[in-house]
Amino acid sequence: MAAAVVKSASPAPTPWWRNRRLIPWLLQAAIGLVVLVLVAFLVGNLVRNLTAAGLLLSWSWLGNPAGFDISETLLPFDAGLPYWRALLAGLVNTLRVVVVGLVGATLLGTLLGSASFSSNGLLRRLARIYVELIRNIPLLLQLMFWYFVVFLALPNGAAALQLPGLVLAKSGLYLGWFSDPLHLSWQGPHLDGGVWHAPLRFTVEFAALLTGLVAYTAAFIAEVVRGGVAAVPTGQWEAARSLGFTPLQTLRRIVLPQALRVIVPGLNSQYISLAKNSSLAVACGYTDLYSVAETTLNQTGRAVEVVLILLGAYLLIDLLISALMNGLNAMVQLKER
């Protein structure tokens, strides 16, 4: 009878402070409550300060005339257009640098990373020296070097550096292009009255910023590519060599496609870093989104609104890059059947 009584007795309830399912939820709820209280305090303090200064949040100023010009923009703009148009022109300039920079940094970084596996000892050492040198110098200093030391030191007029289809001058970079693509009519840079003319022209500010971003980001991408290639088993190289593939063919057709599974996740962070680093364009005098926003803030005094626009714009750019790279990463991953 005693044994039967023991078996029918129900187990004692577990105290709430020892419940392994309840404790994590309570901890998360407490942390969430603290965060909400902190955010409410900060927002309330901000509203009180803005009210005292007579600067409640308002977006009507975006329709006022900007009153300043933008030296370089793909969108038509003049001082009589509103602030929102100026910010849009700055955003387009930022996207221009980011897109071209991503392409250039990817190409250069892939070449540098692949050179680390070259059979040529000199090429391997030069690639390693470039990576270690560029990665350990602050980007701001590199941008100032390219702008003040390199591009602003270029000569003008007939003394400009002339290459086939390319002219490097203090007034800008001039590139030839097909004036009539259907008939392949090529038009190169030409000098007229001491001034260079070409179908494509880039200012030295844009060129210095782009060169600095590409050179800096490519050094980090080279390490990502090197790590991805090193992750491919050496047997793949040996098998390709036994089939008569050259080292370049092996790298391009066999190794790099397999290394993409390791490379793509690392590229995501480097691409986002390039987009954020483009805000250093102010060091080169290039009118990007940050530069236009800074001028807008100085004229309107709308610090909170301008900062919110900057935060939202760069966040949107980074999220777009991350979404595209996540999609690419899903494509290159092995699919199990």
URVEN-V222235 format. One record per residue. N is the residue number from 1. SS is DSSP state (A for helix, B for strand, O for the rest). Layout:
# URVEN-V222235
N&SS  N&SS
This chain:
# URVEN-V222235
1&O  2&A  3&A  4&A  5&A  6&A  7&A  8&A  9&O  10&O  11&O  12&O  13&O  14&O  15&O  16&A  17&A  18&A  19&O  20&O  21&O  22&A  23&A  24&A  25&A  26&A  27&A  28&A  29&A  30&A  31&A  32&A  33&A  34&A  35&A  36&A  37&A  38&A  39&A  40&A  41&A  42&A  43&A  44&A  45&A  46&A  47&A  48&A  49&A  50&A  51&A  52&A  53&A  54&O  55&O  56&O  57&O  58&O  59&O  60&A  61&A  62&A  63&A  64&O  65&B  66&O  67&O  68&O  69&O  70&O  71&O  72&O  73&O  74&O  75&O  76&O  77&O  78&O  79&O  80&O  81&O  82&B  83&A  84&A  85&A  86&A  87&A  88&A  89&A  90&A  91&A  92&A  93&A  94&A  95&A  96&A  97&A  98&A  99&A  100&A  101&A  102&A  103&A  104&A  105&A  106&A  107&A  108&A  109&A  110&A  111&A  112&A  113&A  114&A  115&A  116&O  117&O  118&O  119&O  120&O  121&A  122&A  123&A  124&A  125&A  126&A  127&A  128&A  129&A  130&A  131&A  132&A  133&A  134&A  135&A  136&O  137&O  138&O  139&A  140&A  141&A  142&A  143&A  144&A  145&A  146&A  147&A  148&A  149&A  150&A  151&A  152&O  153&O  154&O  155&O  156&O  157&A  158&A  159&A  160&O  161&B  162&B  163&B  164&O  165&O  166&B  167&B  168&B  169&B  170&O  171&O  172&B  173&B  174&B  175&B  176&O  177&B  178&B  179&B  180&B  181&O  182&O  183&O  184&O  185&B  186&B  187&B  188&O  189&O  190&B  191&B  192&B  193&O  194&O  195&B  196&B  197&B  198&O  199&O  200&B  201&B  202&B  203&O  204&A  205&A  206&A  207&A  208&A  209&A  210&A  211&A  212&A  213&A  214&A  215&A  216&A  217&A  218&A  219&A  220&A  221&A  222&A  223&A  224&A  225&A  226&A  227&A  228&A  229&A  230&A  231&O  232&O  233&O  234&A  235&A  236&A  237&A  238&A  239&A  240&A  241&A  242&A  243&O  244&O  245&O  246&O  247&A  248&A  249&A  250&A  251&A  252&A  253&A  254&A  255&A  256&A  257&A  258&A  259&A  260&A  261&A  262&A  263&A  264&A  265&A  266&A  267&A  268&A  269&A  270&A  271&A  272&A  273&A  274&A  275&A  276&A  277&A  278&A  279&A  280&A  281&A  282&A  283&A  284&A  285&O  286&O  287&O  288&O  289&A  290&A  291&A  292&A  293&A  294&A  295&A  296&A  297&A  298&A  299&A  300&A  301&O  302&O  303&A  304&A  305&A  306&A  307&A  308&A  309&A  310&A  311&A  312&A  313&A  314&A  315&A  316&A  317&A  318&A  319&A  320&A  321&A  322&A  323&A  324&A  325&A  326&A  327&A  328&A  329&A  330&A  331&A  332&A  333&O  334&O  335&O  336&O  337&O
